[in-house]
């Protein structure tokens, strides 16, 4: 049975939803296809690389490596002779492999060579102004760069939680939909345009992972998708609260990428999405050519965890789910079929429970496809029926 621990929920339990009828046929066909497995590593150091895009070039079939650099990808047999496997990550040289040269039983090692950041010869003031302009340009381009129509995508969600050195984990599949796509939306419009369904996975009960019945924290976690949400570096009406610096440029799939570092000088729930935030800073990566946001990484310090999520206050008299909170979330996007699409969401968190237990939590959502849809056919929100 699922045991309780809402501290985890507070961060991101957009847990497990499963592909409904609209996506089941394509998923089932993939599930019967050969599986290619492997790991991505830094070619210089040999260290695993997390969240590297891996997929079939020219299609929507793809995945990303997990926080240990590991990936598993179903590839239809009909693609094995004429298609190419590609892999790429920001700040690294991308690579390609002919699928005809691979066998499904082999374990691949994808070696990516890092590229160096190039610093622009600008003074601090100029770097700040350029960074400000780039972020505003990126926000204006969102409706052009990202799907601004109804879509859904299947994903895999995995999480590991360590409480006083005791490990709990879960791995589940689901499907997320958006009836409006990545248009400029306020908080409430963004909330109502999203819907999701999930499966009641046996692996949760087997691994005794902590979820509470009906509460998955999915909406809270989806706020880490900064292109489709508010209360982050892309909220231009809050941009004056940020200290911005153009750090330099790097590369991504033959494109030059701007690297901008930021720090919120007046952190609040409005400008960060966290009610008890004390510090908020990170880096955002923007394509020089298209002005698309390709990646964002944010580091947060927060005083407390609330029951229902980061942007909620704790009712008077109720204890917080955790204190001394620090977490880092990262989001990646990649270009496929003419649009930049969500690739991964991830979070790593540390906090202290009311009983003084120390908690370390790691979770990730890896998108494994993309489909356009013309009508909303699934429940607005499904709830986790198991648990306690």
N, C-alpha and C positions, 0 to 999 in steps of 0.2 A: 504494500500500500504506500501511496505517496505520503510523506510526512511533511509537516509544515516548516517553512522557513521563508517568510515573506521578505526578508532582507534581500534575498536574491531577486525576488519579484521586482523590487524597486528598481533594479537596474535594467533588466531586460529579459523578460521572459515572454517574449513574443513567441514563445514556444511553438510547438508542434501543430501544424495545421496541415491538412492533407489535401491533395488535389481532388477537387470534386469532378463531376462528370465532364466538365468542359476540358479538363486537362488529363483525364485518366488514360485516354487512348494513346496519346503520344508518350506518356510516361510508361505505360505498359510495354509499348514497343521497344523503348529504350531499355527497360529492365530485362528484356530477353536478348539483348545485344551483348557482344563481347565487352568485358570490362578491362580497361587499361589502368594500371596503378603505377604510382611512382612518387618521387619526392623532388622538390626544387631546392637547390642549394646555391649559395654564393660561390662563384667560381674561384674567387680569390681566397676566401677564408674557409670554405667548406661548411659553413654554418647553414642550417635550414632557413629557407625564405618563406615567410607566411604570406598568404593572400596574393599569390602569383596567379594571373589569369591563364587558364589552360582550356583550349577548345579547338573546334574544327573550323578552320578558316572559311569565311563566307557563309556560315550558318549561325543559328542561335544556340547550338549545342555546345555547352561549356560548363566549367566549374572553376573553382579556385582552390589553391592549397590551403590547408588549415594552419593553425598556429605552430605546428611542427613541420610545416612544409609538405605534408602528405596530401595526395589527391587520389581520387578514383573516378573514372569517367566511362560511362556507357557510350559506345560508338556503334551505330547501326552497321551491319555487315556490308550493306550496299555502298558505304563510304570508304571502305578500306583500300580500294585500289586507286581511286582518283582524287582523294582529298589530302589535305595537309593539317597536321597538328601544330598549333602555334602556342607559344607561351611568352608572357610579357609581364613586366612590372615597372612601375615608375622608378627611374634612377638606375635602370639596368638595361643592357642590350637585349632585345627580344630575339627569339629563335624559332625555327620551324623544322619539322620532321615529316617526311613522307610517310603516311600511314601504311603504305605497302611495304615499308622496310621494317615494320614492327610486328611482333606477335603478341597476342592477348595475354599469354602466360608470362611475358617478360616484365620485370620491374624497371621502370624508367628512372634515370637520374637526369633532371633538367638543370644544367649549369648556366647560371646567368652572370655575366660580367658587369660589375658596377661601373657607373660613369660618375664623374666628379661634378659637383656644383660649380658653376661659373659665376663669379661675382661681378656685378655691374659697377662701373666706375662712377658712382653717384654719391653725393653727400647724403647724410642721414635724412634731412628734410625732403630731398628729392625722392629718395627711396620710399618714404612714407606716402608722398603724394601719388607716386606711380602705383604703389600697392593699393591705395584707396580707389584709384580709377579702375584698376584691373578687377577688383571685387565688384564694383558697381556694373562694369561691363559684363562680367560673368552672370550677374543676376538678371540683367536685361536680356541676355541670350538664352536663359533657361527654357522658355517656350519653344525656341528653335532647335536647341541642342538635345533636349530630352523628350520622350514621348508625351505629347500633350493631348492624348486620346486615351480611352479606356484600355487597360491592359491587365494581364495577370502573369505571375511567374511562380514556378515551383521552386522550392528551396529545401536545403537540409539545415537543421539546427542542431548544434552540439554544445554541450556545456559540461564543465567540470567544477566542482566546488569542494574545497578542502576546509574542514572545520577542525581545528586542533589536530591537524595531521591526518584526519580521517577523510578519505576520498569518496565522493559521490559523483555520478555522471549520468548523462542521458544523451541519446541521439535520436532525432525524430525528423519526419518529413512533413511538409505542409505547402500551402499555396496562399499567396497574397495577391489582392486585387486593388486597383484604384480606378474609380469610375470617371475621374477627370484627368488623370495623368499628372505630369509635372508642369502644371500651370502655376502662376503666382497666386497663392491662396493664403487666407488668414488662418489662424489656429483652428477655428471651428469648422471652416470649409474643408481644411485638410483632414480633420478628424472624420467628418461624415463621408468623405469620398473614399475612404479606405474600407476594405472588408477582408476577412480571412476565415479560413476553416482549418481545422487540424484533426489529426487522428489520435485515438487513444492508444498510444504505443505500449506494447508489452515491456519494452526496454526500461521504461520509467519505473514500473513496479519491480522489475528484476534488479535494477541497480539502486533502488531506494532513493531516487532523486527527489528533492524537496519542492513540491508544488502544492498549492492550496486549491481545492476544488473551485472551479469557476474563475480563478484569478491567474492569468498568464503574464500580465505585464506587457503584452505585445505592443499596445499603443505607446507606452512609455519608451520602449526600445526603438520603435520606428522613428522617434524624434532624432535618433542618431543619423538618419538619412537626411542630411542637412539640406539637400537640394529640394526636398519635398516637405520641409517643416520650417517652423519659426523658432526664435530664441537661440540664435547662433550667429556665427560670423557673417552669414548671408542676409541677416536682417538689417538692411541698409539704414533704416530709421534709427538704429541703435549703434551705427558704425562710429559715431563720434566718441563712444566710450572705449574704443579699442585703440591700442598702440600697434601700428602696422609697420612692417619693414620688409622690403623686397630683398630677400636673402640671396637670390641668384637665380640661375636657370639650370635645368637638368634635361634629360631626354626621356621619351616614352614613345615607342613604336614609330620611330623616324620623325617625331615631332619634338619641338622645343617646348619646355614646360617651365612656367614661372613658379618659383617657390616663395611663398609669403609667410612670414612668421607673425603671430599676433598675440596680444595679451589684453585682456579686459581689465581696464583700470577702475571700473565701477561695477563689479559683478553683481548681478541681481537676477531674479527669476525671469524678468522680462527679456534680458539680453543674453541669458545663458540657458534658460529652461530648468534651472535647479534652484529650488526655493531656499536651500541653506548653503549655497555656494560661498566659498571664501576666496578661491582663486580659479582662474580659467584662462588657459593659454594653449597654443598649438601651432600647427602649420597647415596651410592649404596649398594645393597644387593646381594650377590653371593652365590649360593649353594655350600656347602662344597663337596658334592658327585659328582655332574655333572659339576661344575664350570659355570652353567648357571646364567645369570643375571635375578633376580626375580623381582626386583623393583629398581626404581631410583627416587629420589626427588631432585630438584634443585631450589635454590633461586637466583634470579637475580635482580640487580639494573641496570637501563639503563637510559641514559640521554634523549633519544627521541624515538618516534615511527615514522616509515616511512610508507608510503602509502601501499606498496606492501609486507611488511614483515620485520622480524627481521634482516635479513642479507642484506638488501638494504640500500644504502645511500640516503639521502634526497637531491633532485636536488637543486642547488643554486637558491635562490629566492623563493623557496616553503616553506611554513610553515610546521612544524611537525604536525602529527595528535595528538600528546600528548607529555608531558614532565613530568619530575619527576616520572619516571616509575619504579614500582617494581612488580615483578611477581614470582610466584612459580608454577612449573609444575611437575607432577608426572606421572610415567608410571609403570604399573604392567604387569607381564607375569605369566602364569600358565601352568603346564604340563597336556597335554591331548593327548591321543592316541599316545604316544611316542615322542611328540614334545612340546617344550615350545612355547606358542602362546601369542600374545598380548591380554591382558585382558581389560585394561583401559588406556585412556589418559585423563589428566585433567590439568586445569590451573586456577589460581586465580590471578587477576591483579588489580592494582590500578594506576591511572595516572590522569594528569590534561589536559583538552582540551585547545585549543588556546583561547577559550572564558572564561577560568578560571573555567569551570565546573569540578567538581570532579567525576571521574568515578570508579566504582567498577564492576569487571566483573568476572563471574565464568562460566566455561564451562567444559563439560566432554563428552568423547566418550566411550561408553560401547560396547564391542564386544559381540555378541549374537549368535555365531556359527562359524564354520570353515569348509571349503570345499576345497578339492584339485581339480585343474582343469588342463587340458592338453593343452588347447589352449586359446589364448586371443580373446574373442568374443565381448568385449564391447569397447566403445570409449576410446581412450587414456585419454581424459579428457572431462568431461561434464561441462557445465557452468550453472550458475543459471540464468534462463531466466526472472524471475520475479524480482521485486525490482525497484530501480530507480537510 
